[in-house]
Amino acid sequence: MNFPQKISFTITNACNLKCRMCGQWSEKGYMHNKSKDFDSLLELADWKRLVDEVAAHNMKSILIRGGEPFLFPEIMELLKYINNTGIQISIDTNGTILNTFVSELLEMGNIHLTISLDGPPEIHDKVRGVPGCFEKIKKNVTLLNELETHSDTKISRSICFTISKYSYKGLGQIPDIARSMAISTINIVPYYYFSLDTGTKYEDELKKYFNCTAYSWKGFHHEYSGIDFNVFREEYKKYVRNLKDIYNFPYMKLSEDDYRVWFQDTSTLVGSTACMNIENLIDIQPTGEANFCVDFPDYSIGNVKTSSVKNIWTSARASRFREYRRKKPFAICHRCGAKYMSEI
């Protein structure tokens, strides 16, 4: 309990896409609407110092995320620094600018790429807000596949499909898309959405118990999921039938009935009431602020500019949050998938 078992580096909020379901850059997203000041960002030296600390505690892997992490100016220098410690690197990416980096990534190895895809080209591009981005991903993955044939190292990769009202009608085609890119693993996750009532309850909780302002949930504000469950169910069945040789990574082990509740009833909690992030995982934001919630970084448990990861992890602010969350979920926990990150 003196040090986290897992760590997430959210190295940048910058992104070259404007995904419609994104809490940061959607129409209501907190970056799009400048809901929070993100000045005074961590520099490369700060991230390297964090790598040194987690390496000294024998951490096995680091998750790199954004925004789009490959927009971080010194991304390759940071990845090489991590790689030299022997720590495994996982990167969440939209895949559109991978072509610039694939050769260097292959030289390193010991990397996993999770590439976001939301269906066939017409659906994916509409979801992501940029025409032609599906074809960019396909070209970049094809380039990676070709370079791998001449390389001694390999890069593992998977597709992440976010089930949203914008994408769900393309779910059944995802296994075929994966095969066309020679990707053998997919994980599917339902998108987060919160009604005004849920968001207001969350705001009140943070203000009352932690004297903290909540801003993150507004990027996911929808009164309804917008998903026709009968249509989704047929797409889901098609998806399962089409998997065949594709591995369906069980990031969130939801049944068909769980999906029904998720998309039809925002007030009922789906899955476990517990959140193991508070016991195992810490996320570092681009500003240095640390949190447990990853996608909802409203409450900071400390800042790595002025403190070590260990001291933040064992701080009074962290303990106070743990004590509250162990007793009951926050209102937004009913539609949160981030709490499963520490269980991978």
N, C-alpha and C positions, 0 to 999 in steps of 0.2 A: 504493500500500500504506500511505500515511501516514494515510488516512482511509477509513472504510467507504463502499461505494457504496450500501448500503441500510440502513435502520434501522427497527426495530420498537419502538413504545412500548406496553408492556403496562401500561396506566395504572391498572388495578385488578384485583384478584382477586375482587371482589364479583360475585355473580351471583344472578339471581332464579329460575333453574332449577337442577335437580339431575340433569344428564344422566348416563345410566347408563354411558357410555363415557368420561367426562371424567376426566382425570388430576388435576384440581383438586377437583371437587365430587361425584364418584361415591362409592359406598359406601367405597371404599378410597382416595379422593383425598386429596392432601396438605393441602388446605384444610379439607375435611370432618373430617379426623382431626387437624388442628392439628399436622402433622408438622414444621412450621417456623414460627418466630416471624416474623410480618409486621408488627411495630410500626414506628413511625418511617417513615411513608410520604412519598413526594415530594409537595410541594405544587404548586399551579398555577404559582407563580413559578419553581420548579425546572424544570418542563416547558417553560415559555416560554424559559428560559435555554438549554435543549437545542435548542429550535427555532431560536433565534438562531445557535447554533453550526453546526448542520447547514445552515442557509440560507447562512451565510458560506462554506460549502464547496460550494455549488451543488448540493445534493442535490435530486433531482427529485421524490421522493415520500416520504411517511411512512405506515407501517402503524400503525393504532390498533387495539388488541386488549385482551382481558381474560382472565378474567371476562367480564362484559357491560360494554363501554366506556361505554354510555349511562347507567350507574349512577355514573360518576365525577361528583361534585357540580358541577364547573365545566366539564363537557364542552364546552358550546357556546362558552364564552369561549376555551377552548384551540383548538377547531377554527377559530374566526374568526381567532385569532392566527396559526395556521398558514396559513390561506387568504390572509391579507394579504401573506404572503411570496411567494405564487404557487406554493408547493409543492403538488403533487397529494396528496390525502388518500384513503387506502383504509381502510375500517372493517370489521372482522369483528364481526357482531352476530347475536343470536338473533332480532331483529326484533320482539320482543313489546312494546316500549315506544317504537317509532319514531314513533307518532302524536304524541307530545309535541314532537318535534323536526323533523318533515318540512318545515314552513313555513320555518324558519330554514335548514335544509340547502339547500332550493331557492334561497333568496336568495343563498347562497354559490356553489353549483355547484362544479365541479372536484373532485367527490367520487365515489368508487366504494363501494357497499355490497355486501358479501358476506354473504348471509343464509343461516343454517343451516336446512336442512329435511331431515327424515329419513323422508319418505314421506307417505302419506295421513293424515288426522287421527288415526285410532285408533293407528297405528304411531308417528307423530311425538310425540303426547302421552305415550305410554307411555315412549318413549325419553327424553323431556325431563323427565319426572317431574311435570308440571303439567297437569291437565286443561284443555282449552280453549285451549292456547297456539297450536295450528295456526290456529284461527279468528282469534286476535288478529293473527297475522302476516298472514293474508290480508286482514283489514280494513285493516291499516296500509299494506300495499302498494297496496291499492285506493285508499286516501286519497292516497297519493303519486302514483299514476297520474292521479287526478282533478285534483290541484293542478298537476301538470305541464302539463296542457292549457291552463292559464291563465298559464303562466310562460314567461319568455324563456330560462330555464336548464333544464338537464336533469341528472339524476343517473343515472349508469350503475349497474347492479346485476346481480348474479348469485346463483345458488343454489349452496351447497356441501352435498353429500350425503355423510355419513360412512357408509361400508359397515361395519356391525358386525353382530354376531349378533342384535342387537335390531332392526335396520332393514332388512336385506338383502332381505327378502321384499317390500319396497315399492319397490325400485329401478326396476322396469319402469314404474311409474306416474309417476315424477318428471318426464319431459318433458311429460306432460299437465298436471301440477300447475303447472309453469313457464308453460305457455301460458295457463292459467287466470288467472295473475297478470300476464300480459304481460311476463314475464321471458324473455330470449332466450339466456341463457348459463347453463350448468351445469358445475360441476366435481365429480368424484367422487373420494373419497380413502378408502383402506382404513384402518380404525382400528388404533391401536397396541395390541399386547398382548405381554406378556412372561411367560415361565414363571419359577418361583422360581429355577431354575438360571441363566437368563439374567440376572435381576436381581441375583443374588448375585455373578456374574462382574463385572457393572458396578460394584457396590459395592466389590468387591476392587480393581478397576482404579483407581477414584478414590482409594481409601484409600492404596494402595501408591504410586502415581505422583504424586498431588496432595494427599495428606493431607486429603482432602475426604470429607464424608459424603454419600451418595446417598440422596435421599428421593423424588424425582419418579416413578421407575419403578413404585413401589408402587401408584399410582393407576391403572396400566394392567396390574396383575397378573392374568393369566388363564393357566391351564396350556394351554388350547386356544382356538382362535378361536371355537369354537361355531358355525361356519358349515358347513352341508352344501354342499359345492362343487357338486354336481350341481344343486341348487336354485338356487344363486347363478348358475351358468352360464346357466340358462334365464332368470333375471331380467335378467342382463346382456345377453343376446341381445335380450330384449324391450325393454330400455332403448335399445340401439343402433337397433333397428327404429323405435322411436317418436320418435327425435330429430327427423328430418325438418328443419324450419326452425330447430331449436334447436342452438346451437353447444356442442359438448362441449369445454370448455377443457382442454387436455392438461397439467394441473399435474403429474401423475405419469403418465408414458407407459408404462403397464403393459399387457402382453399378457395374453390369457386364461391362458396358462401361468404368467405372473408372479403373477397372482392366485391360482392354484392353489397355488404354492409359499408365497406370503404366508400363506394361510389354513391350510395343512396342515403346514408344516415351519418351526418358529420358528428353527431353527439355521442355515438357509441364507440368505445375504444376497440381497435382491432389489434390482435396479437397480444403480446405480453404487456402487463402494466409496468414492469420493471424496465429501467434503462441502465445497461451495464457500462455505458460511456462514463458515468460518474465514478465507476470503480476502476476502469481500465484505460480510458482514452482521453487525450488532450488535443485540442486544435489550436494552432497559432495563426492568427489573422495577419494580413499584410502590415497592419499597424503595430504588431507585437502583442496585441491583446490576446489573452488565452481564454478558452472556454471549453465546455463539455459538449455543447449542442451542435457544433459544426455548421449546420444550415441556419441556425437561429442564434447568432453570436451576440445577443443583446446584453447578457450579463457577463462581464469580464471577471475572471478569478485572479487576474494579475497581468502584468506586462513584462515580457522578456527583455525589454530594453533596460529594465532596472532590477530584474530578479532572475534567478535561475529557474529552469523548469521544475526542478525538485522543490524549491521553496514555494513556488506557485502551487504545485500539486498538493502540498501539505499545509497550505495557508488557511487562515481562518475564513476567508471568503469562499474558498473551495469547500471547506467543511460545512459551512452554513448552507450552501447550495445542495450538497449531498444529503444533508439531514432532511431538508424539505422534500427533495425528489424521492428519497427512499420511502417516504410516507405516502405520497400520492403523485400521480402525473400532473403536469401542467395541462391547461386546456388544449394547447396545440399538440400535445403528445399523442392525441387520438389519431392524428393524420401525419405522423412523422416517421420517415424511414431511416433517418440518421442514427437512431438509437440501436440499429442493428450493425453498425459499423464495427463495433468492438467485439462482435461475435464471429467475424470472419476468420 
